[in-house]
């Protein structure tokens, strides 16, 4: 067993857990907005590739896709930068 295993929950597990929580909240909020029954909502598209209809399921999927992609991109950049910067002893 290494020191990081015996110290408790690792940093990666916390970040992944927070990522899942934030993406889930985005989906829930999208479903709430979609179920509000607003009449003048128009379909939304993600990066011009996928179009989501303004239904509870569609807006939940749009929220999860958008937040998941954006936050995932930021986390990926943090991982790349952290691997290139050497640790100080």
Secondary structure, 3 states (H helix, E strand, C coil): CCHHHHCCCCHHHHHHHHHHHHHHHHHHHHHHHHHCCCCCCCCEEECCCEEECCCHHHHHHHHHHHHHHHHHHHHHHHHHHHHHCCCCC
